[in-house]
Amino acid sequence: MTFRQLTLADALMVSAGMRAEDRECLEVVLGACDVEGFAVNRWQSDGAAWSMEQGDRPVAIFGLSRVNPWTLNAWLIGTPALSVQSWKKLLRFSRTVRGNALQTTRRIECMVLSTWPRAARFAESLGFELEGVKRGAGRDGQDVLLYAIRKESA
């Protein structure tokens, strides 16, 4: 398992093969999901982005997009091929990224569907705290959970 700077090819491959839960989340938050457009958007995002390879294939893309000079938005898309061992390595790498990011910014946010408890647990395992519920923020009125981590709470 290796990490590298996100390439357009990796973004396209992972986006095309993303897990059903990831696709549902994108559709709830963004509306209809144009996979190629989403992949290009992640590759061009204003912030750091990586892909994770398992064997010789990318199985996840993730990063931190700049919202404003003091806030980053954390994002992650995975494929069904992500192994348990890869998840553990991804968690360790993400904790390092979080720590490094909080050296230069004071806030990192992420959004999680209220119906996806595994994603909420992943955010919490990285030190994110639930700040509130964006009621009805989803395409069909679904609730979206807003998590954040601040420099003083890291």
C-alpha positions as CSV (number, residue, x, y, z in Angstrom):
1,M,0.0,0.0,0.0
2,T,1.4,3.3,-1.0
3,F,0.3,6.9,-1.1
4,R,1.1,9.4,-3.8
5,Q,0.0,12.8,-5.1
6,L,-3.4,12.5,-6.8
7,T,-3.3,12.1,-10.6
8,L,-6.2,12.6,-13.0
9,A,-5.9,8.9,-14.0
10,D,-6.3,7.7,-10.4
11,A,-9.1,10.2,-9.7
12,L,-11.0,8.9,-12.8
13,M,-10.4,5.2,-11.9
14,V,-11.5,5.5,-8.3
15,S,-14.5,7.7,-9.1
16,A,-15.7,5.3,-11.7
17,G,-15.4,2.3,-9.3
18,M,-16.5,4.1,-6.1
19,R,-18.4,2.3,-3.4
20,A,-22.2,2.6,-3.5
21,E,-22.2,4.5,-0.2
22,D,-19.8,7.1,-1.6
23,R,-22.0,7.5,-4.7
24,E,-25.1,7.9,-2.6
25,C,-23.4,10.6,-0.4
26,L,-22.3,12.5,-3.5
27,E,-25.7,12.4,-5.0
28,V,-27.3,13.5,-1.8
29,V,-25.0,16.4,-1.3
30,L,-24.2,17.5,-4.9
31,G,-27.2,16.2,-6.9
32,A,-26.7,14.0,-10.0
33,C,-23.1,12.7,-9.9
34,D,-21.1,13.2,-13.1
35,V,-18.3,10.7,-12.3
36,E,-15.8,12.2,-14.8
37,G,-16.6,15.8,-13.8
38,F,-16.3,14.9,-10.1
39,A,-12.9,13.2,-10.7
40,V,-11.6,16.3,-12.6
41,N,-12.9,18.5,-9.8
42,R,-11.1,16.5,-7.1
43,W,-7.9,16.4,-9.1
44,Q,-8.1,20.2,-9.6
45,S,-9.2,21.0,-6.0
46,D,-7.5,23.8,-4.2
47,G,-5.6,21.8,-1.6
48,A,-3.6,18.7,-1.1
49,A,-4.9,15.4,-2.6
50,W,-3.6,11.9,-2.6
51,S,-4.4,8.4,-4.0
52,M,-3.9,5.2,-2.1
53,E,-2.7,2.2,-4.1
54,Q,-3.3,-1.4,-3.0
55,G,-1.2,-3.7,-5.1
56,D,-1.0,-1.9,-8.4
57,R,-4.4,-0.2,-8.4
58,P,-5.7,3.0,-6.8
59,V,-8.4,2.1,-4.2
60,A,-9.0,5.5,-2.6
61,I,-8.6,9.2,-3.3
62,F,-8.7,11.8,-0.5
63,G,-7.6,15.2,0.4
64,L,-8.2,18.6,1.9
65,S,-9.8,21.3,-0.1
66,R,-9.4,25.0,0.9
67,V,-12.7,26.6,1.8
68,N,-11.1,29.9,2.9
69,P,-7.7,30.9,4.3
70,W,-8.5,29.4,7.7
71,T,-10.7,26.4,6.8
72,L,-10.2,23.1,4.9
73,N,-12.8,20.5,3.9
74,A,-11.7,16.9,4.2
75,W,-13.0,14.4,1.6
76,L,-12.6,10.7,0.8
77,I,-13.8,8.3,-1.9
78,G,-13.0,4.6,-1.8
79,T,-13.7,1.5,-3.8
80,P,-15.0,-1.8,-2.6
81,A,-11.5,-3.2,-3.0
82,L,-10.2,-1.4,0.1
83,S,-8.9,-4.0,2.5
84,V,-9.1,-3.8,6.3
85,Q,-5.3,-3.4,6.4
86,S,-5.6,-0.5,3.9
87,W,-8.2,1.2,6.0
88,K,-5.8,1.0,9.0
89,K,-3.0,2.5,7.0
90,L,-5.3,5.2,5.6
91,L,-6.4,6.1,9.1
92,R,-2.7,6.5,10.3
93,F,-1.8,8.5,7.2
94,S,-4.9,10.7,7.6
95,R,-4.0,11.5,11.2
96,T,-0.6,12.6,10.1
97,V,-2.2,14.8,7.4
98,R,-4.6,16.3,9.9
99,G,-1.7,17.2,12.3
100,N,0.3,18.7,9.5
101,A,-2.7,20.7,8.2
102,L,-3.4,22.1,11.6
103,Q,0.0,23.7,11.6
104,T,-1.1,26.2,9.0
105,T,-4.9,26.3,9.3
106,R,-7.2,26.4,12.3
107,R,-10.2,24.4,11.1
108,I,-10.9,21.3,9.1
109,E,-14.5,20.2,8.3
110,C,-16.1,17.2,6.8
111,M,-19.7,16.2,6.1
112,V,-21.3,12.8,6.6
113,L,-24.7,11.5,5.8
114,S,-26.7,11.0,8.9
115,T,-27.6,7.5,7.6
116,W,-24.0,6.4,7.3
117,P,-22.7,5.6,10.8
118,R,-19.4,4.0,9.6
119,A,-18.4,7.3,8.0
120,A,-19.3,9.1,11.2
121,R,-17.1,6.7,13.2
122,F,-14.2,7.2,10.8
123,A,-14.5,11.0,11.2
124,E,-14.6,10.6,15.0
125,S,-11.5,8.3,14.9
126,L,-9.6,11.1,13.2
127,G,-10.6,13.5,16.0
128,F,-13.5,15.3,14.3
129,E,-16.3,16.4,16.6
130,L,-19.9,16.6,15.6
131,E,-20.8,20.3,15.5
132,G,-24.4,20.0,14.2
133,V,-26.9,18.6,11.9
134,K,-27.7,20.4,8.6
135,R,-31.3,19.4,8.6
136,G,-32.8,18.7,5.2
137,A,-29.5,19.8,3.4
138,G,-29.6,16.7,1.1
139,R,-31.1,16.5,-2.3
140,D,-34.2,14.8,-1.0
141,G,-34.3,16.4,2.4
142,Q,-31.7,14.1,4.0
143,D,-29.9,15.3,7.1
144,V,-26.1,15.9,6.8
145,L,-23.8,15.8,9.8
146,L,-21.2,18.6,10.0
147,Y,-18.0,17.5,11.8
148,A,-15.0,19.7,12.5
149,I,-11.7,19.7,14.2
150,R,-10.1,22.9,15.4
151,K,-6.5,23.7,16.1
152,E,-7.2,24.2,19.8
153,S,-9.0,20.8,20.0
154,A,-6.5,18.8,18.0
